[in-house]
Structure formats: structure tokens, C-alpha cells
Amino acid sequence: MRKYETSEIRNLALVGHKGSGKTSLAEAMLFDGKVTTRLGSVDNKTSLLDYEQEEMERGMTISTAVASVEWKKKKLNIIDTPGDGNFIFETRFSMIAADAAVVLVSAPDGVEVQTERVWQRAEELGLPRVVFVNKMDRERADPEKALEEIRSMLSSDAAAVQLPIGREAGFEGVVDVLTGKAFKFEKDGS
């Protein structure tokens, strides 16, 4: 990786409730950015970011991990944070280093306790936020309900910029509302 000017570096915190898919999103970003040749998985214990023995045994992030990827000629430092309430202090401190936050919401589970807490922390820090509704391919995934909860519990101004193509096991991709362009996912998950 080349040397970057400070103005070319972005620190992005992935935050949300336990099990919302923060580490999986980070793994997908690293794979899509060609940092790795395989898509790491928390469930299969092949994650680059959840590498501690206890994290692998529990299947969850305990300590913040940072990985970098080059994207559009910028260095993006991905800050993968814990979502379990027992480790929220780790997340709160990690968010101080961030320029922005991606708040993950599980489509089947909606906005949960830690989602609200990290949203509040991002607000305290003045961090710009985007909400990423994850796990759209799962049983009981309900993006409309998730958006309603986001609007009622996090921000009444929230607007969907992508709409799903298909539901649950039939989820195939998204349509970008701003461009009208459809994006279908590859079989490898990218």
C-alpha cells in the first residue's frame, strides 16, 4: 500500500448491536477491495478481524480491530467494533478515532439496544452516520419494518437510498434510488 497524505485517509467505524454483521461487512469490504483473496467468515472462524481465540469460540468481536483498504484513491481504515453491551466501552473509545460511522441494523431484528447507544454516541461526537441494513437474505428479513424503526428510534429524516431486489432467500441485490441502477450480487458474495 502506498504512502497517503492525511487528507487521503478516512477512518470509518462499523458500529451496531451484537450480531448485526459488522465484522462480516468489514470482511466483505476487504475482499471486494482485493486486500484478501477469500471472504472471511465469523461463522467459519476464518475472519481476519476476529482472530483472538475467545472471539472465535464466542463467534463475536470482543476487541476493536482495524484493517485498511484502498478505495477510490483513498486509504480507508475500517474500525470493526464490538456490539455486545459488555464491551460497549471499547466501541465508545474506538468511535473517537472515527471520521464517520456506519450503523448496522439487522433486517430480521431491527433497531436494538446497542444500536441506539452507538447512535447516541455518534451524535455526541458529531459523527456523520449512514445506516446499513444488513442480513437482507435471512429468514424474517423485513427492510420496511427496519426503516420504520430507524425513523422512529434513530432519525426521523432517514431515507432509503437503495431498495432490495427480492426478499429473504430470494434477495439478489439492490436498486440505487439516486441513479436507478440495479446491482446484483455475485455468487462469491461480492
C-alpha positions as CSV (number, residue, x, y, z in Angstrom):
1,M,0.0,0.0,0.0
2,R,1.4,3.4,-0.9
3,K,2.0,6.3,1.5
4,Y,-1.0,8.6,2.0
5,E,-1.4,12.2,2.9
6,T,-3.6,12.8,5.9
7,S,-6.3,14.3,3.6
8,E,-6.4,11.0,1.8
9,I,-7.2,8.9,4.9
10,R,-10.7,8.1,6.2
11,N,-11.4,6.3,9.5
12,L,-14.8,4.6,9.3
13,A,-16.3,2.9,12.4
14,L,-18.6,0.0,11.9
15,V,-21.0,0.0,14.9
16,G,-24.2,-1.7,15.9
17,H,-25.8,-4.3,18.1
18,K,-24.1,-7.7,18.6
19,G,-24.7,-10.0,15.6
20,S,-25.7,-7.2,13.2
21,G,-22.9,-8.1,10.8
22,K,-20.2,-5.5,11.4
23,T,-17.3,-8.0,11.1
24,S,-18.9,-9.7,8.0
25,L,-19.3,-6.3,6.3
26,A,-15.7,-5.4,7.1
27,E,-14.6,-8.8,5.7
28,A,-16.6,-8.1,2.5
29,M,-15.0,-4.7,2.1
30,L,-11.5,-6.2,2.4
31,F,-12.4,-8.9,-0.1
32,D,-14.0,-6.5,-2.5
33,G,-11.0,-4.2,-2.2
34,K,-8.7,-7.1,-3.1
35,V,-6.9,-7.0,0.3
36,T,-7.8,-10.6,0.7
37,T,-8.3,-13.4,-1.8
38,R,-11.1,-15.1,0.2
39,L,-14.1,-13.8,2.0
40,G,-13.5,-14.3,5.7
41,S,-16.4,-15.6,7.9
42,V,-17.1,-15.3,11.6
43,D,-19.2,-18.4,11.5
44,N,-16.5,-20.5,9.8
45,K,-13.8,-19.0,12.1
46,T,-11.9,-17.6,9.1
47,S,-12.3,-13.9,9.8
48,L,-9.2,-11.8,9.6
49,L,-10.6,-9.4,12.2
50,D,-12.0,-11.8,14.9
51,Y,-8.7,-13.7,15.3
52,E,-8.4,-13.9,19.1
53,Q,-9.2,-17.4,20.4
54,E,-12.0,-16.2,22.7
55,E,-13.6,-14.3,19.7
56,M,-13.6,-17.4,17.6
57,E,-15.0,-19.5,20.4
58,R,-17.8,-17.0,21.1
59,G,-18.4,-16.0,17.5
60,M,-18.3,-12.3,18.3
61,T,-16.0,-9.3,18.4
62,I,-14.5,-8.6,21.8
63,S,-11.7,-6.2,20.9
64,T,-11.8,-3.5,18.3
65,A,-9.8,-4.4,15.1
66,V,-8.6,-2.1,12.4
67,A,-7.9,-3.1,8.8
68,S,-7.1,-0.9,5.8
69,V,-8.3,-0.9,2.2
70,E,-7.6,1.4,-0.7
71,W,-10.9,2.7,-2.2
72,K,-11.1,5.4,-4.9
73,K,-7.5,6.5,-4.2
74,K,-8.2,7.0,-0.5
75,K,-7.0,4.8,2.4
76,L,-10.0,3.6,4.3
77,N,-9.3,2.4,7.8
78,I,-12.1,0.1,8.8
79,I,-12.7,0.1,12.6
80,D,-14.6,-3.1,13.4
81,T,-16.1,-2.6,16.9
82,P,-17.8,-5.0,19.4
83,G,-21.6,-4.9,19.6
84,D,-22.1,-6.7,22.9
85,G,-23.1,-4.5,25.8
86,N,-20.3,-5.9,27.9
87,F,-17.8,-4.4,25.6
88,I,-19.5,-1.1,24.7
89,F,-16.7,0.9,26.4
90,E,-14.4,-0.5,23.7
91,T,-16.8,0.7,21.0
92,R,-17.2,4.1,22.6
93,F,-13.5,4.8,22.7
94,S,-12.9,3.5,19.2
95,M,-15.5,5.9,17.8
96,I,-13.4,8.8,19.0
97,A,-10.9,8.0,16.2
98,A,-13.5,7.8,13.5
99,D,-14.4,10.4,10.9
100,A,-17.8,8.8,10.3
101,A,-19.9,5.8,11.4
102,V,-21.7,3.0,9.6
103,V,-24.5,1.9,11.9
104,L,-25.5,-1.6,11.1
105,V,-29.1,-2.8,11.6
106,S,-30.1,-6.5,11.1
107,A,-33.1,-6.7,8.8
108,P,-34.7,-9.5,10.8
109,D,-34.0,-7.9,14.2
110,G,-34.4,-4.2,13.6
111,V,-33.0,-1.5,15.9
112,E,-31.8,-3.0,19.1
113,V,-30.5,-1.6,22.4
114,Q,-26.8,-1.2,21.4
115,T,-27.9,0.3,18.1
116,E,-29.5,3.1,20.0
117,R,-26.5,3.5,22.3
118,V,-23.9,3.8,19.5
119,W,-26.2,6.2,17.5
120,Q,-26.3,8.4,20.6
121,R,-22.5,8.2,21.0
122,A,-22.0,9.1,17.3
123,E,-24.4,12.1,17.9
124,E,-22.3,13.2,21.0
125,L,-19.1,13.0,18.9
126,G,-20.7,14.9,15.9
127,L,-20.0,11.9,13.6
128,P,-21.8,11.7,10.3
129,R,-23.7,8.4,10.1
130,V,-25.1,6.1,7.5
131,V,-27.3,3.2,8.4
132,F,-26.6,-0.1,6.7
133,V,-29.5,-2.6,6.8
134,N,-27.8,-6.0,6.8
135,K,-28.8,-9.6,6.6
136,M,-31.4,-9.0,3.9
137,D,-31.1,-12.6,2.8
138,R,-32.2,-14.0,6.2
139,E,-35.5,-15.5,7.2
140,R,-37.8,-12.8,8.6
141,A,-35.8,-10.0,7.0
142,D,-38.2,-7.0,6.9
143,P,-36.5,-4.0,5.4
144,E,-39.6,-1.9,5.6
145,K,-40.0,-2.6,9.3
146,A,-36.3,-1.9,9.8
147,L,-36.7,1.5,8.1
148,E,-39.7,2.4,10.2
149,E,-37.8,1.6,13.4
150,I,-34.8,3.6,12.1
151,R,-37.1,6.6,11.5
152,S,-38.9,6.2,14.9
153,M,-35.9,5.3,17.1
154,L,-32.8,6.9,15.5
155,S,-33.6,9.6,12.9
156,S,-37.0,10.8,11.5
157,D,-35.0,12.1,8.5
158,A,-33.7,8.7,7.5
159,A,-34.3,7.9,3.8
160,A,-33.6,4.7,1.8
161,V,-31.0,5.2,-0.9
162,Q,-31.1,1.6,-2.0
163,L,-34.1,-0.7,-2.3
164,P,-33.8,-4.5,-2.2
165,I,-34.3,-6.8,-5.2
166,G,-36.1,-9.8,-3.7
167,R,-36.7,-10.9,-0.1
168,E,-35.1,-13.3,2.3
169,A,-33.6,-16.3,0.4
170,G,-34.6,-14.6,-2.9
171,F,-32.6,-11.4,-2.1
172,E,-30.4,-10.8,-5.2
173,G,-29.2,-7.2,-5.0
174,V,-30.3,-3.6,-4.7
175,V,-31.5,-0.7,-6.8
176,D,-29.8,2.6,-6.2
177,V,-32.7,5.1,-5.8
178,L,-30.5,8.1,-6.8
179,T,-29.3,6.6,-10.1
180,G,-31.9,4.0,-10.8
181,K,-29.2,1.5,-11.4
182,A,-29.6,-2.1,-10.2
183,F,-26.7,-4.1,-8.6
184,K,-26.9,-7.8,-8.5
185,F,-24.6,-9.8,-6.2
186,E,-22.1,-12.3,-7.4
187,K,-22.2,-15.9,-6.3
188,D,-19.0,-15.3,-4.2
189,G,-20.8,-12.8,-2.1
190,S,-19.2,-9.7,-3.6
